[in-house]
Amino acid sequence: MRWSHSLIRHHCPVFFRSILRRCARASALRPGKQLHAAATVAGLLSSPSHFLLNALLHLYAACSLPLHAQKLFDQIPQTHKDSVDYTALIRCSYPQDSLRFFLEMRQRALPVDGVTLICALGACARLEEDNPVAQMHVGVVKFGFLRHTKVCNAVMDGYVKCGLLGEARRVFEEIEEPSIVSWTVVLGGVVKWEGVESGRVVFDGMPERNEVAWTVMIKGYVGNGFTKEAFMLLREMVFGNQHGLGLAEGSSLSQRGEPKFKSPLREVTTDSARQWLEEDKERVFDNQDAFCHVERASLLRCSESRIEFSREKMSTCSIRQYVEHDCFRRKILMENQNEKGMGYCCGFGLNWVTLCSVLSACSQSGDVSVGRWVHCYAVKAMGWDLGVMVGTSLVDMYAKCGRVSAALMVFRHMPRRNVVAWNAILGGLAMHGMGKVVVEMFDFMVEEVKPDAVTFMALLCACSHSGLVQQGWQCFHDMESVYRVRREIEHYACMVDLLGRAGLLEEAHVFVRKMPIPPNEVVLGSLLGACYAHGKLNLGEKIMRELVQMDPLNTEYHILLSNMFALSGKADKANSLRKVLKNRGIKKVPGMSSIYVDGQLHRFIAGDKSHPRTANIYMKLDDMICKLRLAGYVPNTNCQVLFGCSNGDDCMEALEEVEQVLFTHSEKLALCFGLMTTPLGSPLCIFKNLRICQDCHSAIKIASHVYKREIVVRDRYRFHSFKQGSCSCSDYW
């Protein structure tokens, strides 16, 4: 867009102000910047009475550029600033700055309206501190906005973010006519702080529900491992429950005990409803010959480092055929139009916000079954182009659920990719130990988008998990010198982890001491973990003293140093350190492993005997240990530290008990349950909340060969893919 001087001369500032306001409403940054430049050249900004600076302030605030907006705000004379200008700045600024502007606004005695209060309360909610929210609540009462439902909703949201659910409920009860947003805010708080069971009570009591309420409940179910309940709610959301389609009171059960849906057209059981919705999914995504062919091709390209990002046609899979015919959308549309009068209508559709929210929950919980269902629905309902947001969420979901090949397939077929999509695939590959692939993909990335700080986090993590020290140093140096990306504390922590894993403890220690910013507990914790892995007790003690000053209640560092003392023969120091923790009431976070079987999440802790099939699990465990021993498994007793041994005889007597404790680690219990409840040869995916121990790593590696299974374990830091007696980490983790 070019602006001639004649155009500027013949149009008054009112014309500029009008266009700038339109740009602000549309968040159109580029034409707004061009107007800014033209007004500057023409000298129109010199007169505050034109109010062009105010219009530019609103433009940059609408485009979420707080620094630009604040700079313009400072140029406006105090006599030309009003409540609307302050409100725009409060809405777009960082929380602390927003509250500072609100206080400045009150000091100037400018009028406060509901919009201003909502923006200020939003800043308090982002801070997640209860004191500012309570103070703002007092202001709401003082200004007389208790009857303003939207303001009360913002107050409740602030209390919910701070965990003060009781206060939020009290505000809710004072609202004369709660809106659907009011109900949704309470629902989100109950699901977050009291669990999905209590949330379902609130959900069922809502007079009406919007997409957000459905999304909150479905995400809660998925995140807590209630896969079947999530599917039930998804079906109800998509099909609707009007005119008898929902689960009616007194509805009968099928012979299998499943509830039936009442419909004037036909009586549908839960299973058949799922089959109706997933009938094409079975042929598209569960066609193992086609889908696995694509996955194998993806892995082959990675292993050979010939990454191709062209959106080639997938002749081996019939996805495009189904998308082109658009059968799902036409089927929904026809039944909405033709059968609406008969009572068989759809409920809410899943928009991109709902899809991304559910996929995020799948990523956190590792529930790939719901994730693949959402993928199928998105392809059918939205077409081949799922958009950057949904596509990126799918890449992240598949990668974090252990399906890195599927993540690569989705990524390659995204019509548009931004830096967030690239970061998702690079981070996913890094977690799977594919460091060389990540480094090579980075060269393709810089041709398409500009990398950011998250990109280099993924690069450095990939180098750390793959032992690529030289490449890691190169990435670290290129950040600022080549790509102009400022280094943050997280990047320094990755470098410490990279050097520590490689055994370069002295180099890592020198690196920490020369950091331009003070190291935090993440940096020092990485160094302490490296000291434990490589037996550097003296350096570990020094690091531990600094960590205790930073976070004296953190049990991980105490336990780590205690184990180091025990393994180095200093049992007295180890026992005394454990006693200190016990006297303080500090307990170690228990290790827990989870596995999905038939859509149900099963959790195990070490020595767990609470599962309904405990007897069968332990019989399978005895059988598995025998087979593993015959295949060369030797328990690594160093992974289970002995405490309380007063002499050598006591320790010898306890050695057999230590082996039994190793056998009942949560990973092994989850593995046994998976082996006895899934078809022969099918892959298993186990999720661990802590780092997998060396003994379980060795045992599962041998088990993958003995039982001819692919076993994927996602621990706290990365993925381990066991296949044919080897692990994807190459025993480097």
Summary of the structure (lengths in Angstrom):
residues: 733
radius of gyration: 29.5
end to end distance: 54.2
largest distance: 100.1
contacts: 2345
relative contact order: 0.04
helix: 66%
strand: 5%
